[in-house]
Amino acid sequence: MNRSRRRFLLGGIAAGLSLAERTVFAKAPMAGIQVSSVHRMKLGNFEVTTLLDGYVDSDPKLMAADPELIATLLEAAHLPNGPIRLSVNAFLINTGEKLVLIDSGAAKLMGPNLGRLPESFATAGVDRAQVDEVLITHMHGDHIGGVVTSQGNLLCPNAQLRMAKADYDFWTSAENEAKEKPERKLRFVASKRAVGAYGDRVKPFNPGEEIVPGIRSIAAVGHTPGHTCYMIQSSNARMLAIGDLLHIRPVQFSRPEVTIAYDSDQADCFGYGSAREPDHRRRAPALPRAWLRAEKRRVLRIRSSALAALLGVRWVWEFGIRVRLDRRERLKNAATSR
């Protein structure tokens, strides 16, 4: 390099440094809260949108299983053996004819980390007044509490409110509320608030009914007396909305016999439940918590995709997480593991 080129380059660098020293950027305000999550996917001719309401922290110690087993499964999933953060979501299904919301979050009934569903609707660009049906998987506060907003307004002012009759009968019963321990009576608050607000638009159903074309209810009792899953089908694509059938995925997908303190009926959740797909009754109970009598047969260690493959479900959504299934291969693996 000759001397003139070196002098030119050094001069340019010095000028750049001098300019950088004098440049002052305007202060930007902190953005604040994270934008609520919205995720869309096509399901056949339907459109499914996940709407985030917030999150809860669930302690693995609430699970009815050997602590060492739980610690091992959490470690394998690279999770701490401590409170696990779970997202609380609702699912909006546009069938082309109907706009259907499954679950509604908690409003602010369970603390400041929930209650963002109205903001998620706005982020998604959906008018809440257009929702035709609100389907509830079960009447716990983080699933039905959000049908009435924190301001006391109806979340979906033109919608019918639907849930299984068994859940409706239990959670609206003054007799059942009176029998509960004082610390558990709060569980009835959200249900009474929702039912009172929607009045004659509350329409209980019997599981097995098709609620709207393409969305059918499936009994999955145990977590609550009328806990319900919803099978959504368009063309040859299907999705199962499972509610609180499972809570801590790395543990309960691997060991479906493990229950949690939130479950109302531990026996049903352990393996005596009635949840199943009619077309597959001869093959096996369709949902994991209704799988086998553990005292008579070895509990199968079935992972999420193999489990759902027995249903013939293409997509399983658990707290907004999507798992792709290879049905033929998983059926083969499940059959050989018996």
Secondary structure as GFF3:
##gff-version 3
##sequence-region A 1 338
A	DSSP	alpha_helix	3	22	.	.	.	ID=ss1
A	DSSP	beta_strand	38	43	.	.	.	ID=ss2
A	DSSP	beta_strand	46	58	.	.	.	ID=ss3
A	DSSP	three_ten_helix	60	62	.	.	.	ID=ss4
A	DSSP	beta_strand	63	64	.	.	.	ID=ss5
A	DSSP	alpha_helix	67	76	.	.	.	ID=ss6
A	DSSP	beta_strand	84	94	.	.	.	ID=ss7
A	DSSP	beta_strand	99	102	.	.	.	ID=ss8
A	DSSP	alpha_helix	117	124	.	.	.	ID=ss9
A	DSSP	three_ten_helix	128	130	.	.	.	ID=ss10
A	DSSP	beta_strand	133	135	.	.	.	ID=ss11
A	DSSP	alpha_helix	141	144	.	.	.	ID=ss12
A	DSSP	three_ten_helix	145	147	.	.	.	ID=ss13
A	DSSP	beta_strand	160	162	.	.	.	ID=ss14
A	DSSP	alpha_helix	165	171	.	.	.	ID=ss15
A	DSSP	alpha_helix	174	179	.	.	.	ID=ss16
A	DSSP	three_ten_helix	182	184	.	.	.	ID=ss17
A	DSSP	alpha_helix	187	198	.	.	.	ID=ss18
A	DSSP	three_ten_helix	199	201	.	.	.	ID=ss19
A	DSSP	beta_strand	210	212	.	.	.	ID=ss20
A	DSSP	beta_strand	215	219	.	.	.	ID=ss21
A	DSSP	beta_strand	228	234	.	.	.	ID=ss22
A	DSSP	beta_strand	237	241	.	.	.	ID=ss23
A	DSSP	alpha_helix	249	252	.	.	.	ID=ss24
A	DSSP	beta_strand	259	260	.	.	.	ID=ss25
A	DSSP	alpha_helix	266	267	.	.	.	ID=ss26
A	DSSP	pi_helix	268	272	.	.	.	ID=ss27
A	DSSP	three_ten_helix	278	280	.	.	.	ID=ss28
A	DSSP	three_ten_helix	288	290	.	.	.	ID=ss29
A	DSSP	alpha_helix	304	311	.	.	.	ID=ss30
A	DSSP	beta_strand	315	318	.	.	.	ID=ss31
A	DSSP	beta_strand	321	324	.	.	.	ID=ss32
A	DSSP	alpha_helix	327	336	.	.	.	ID=ss33
###
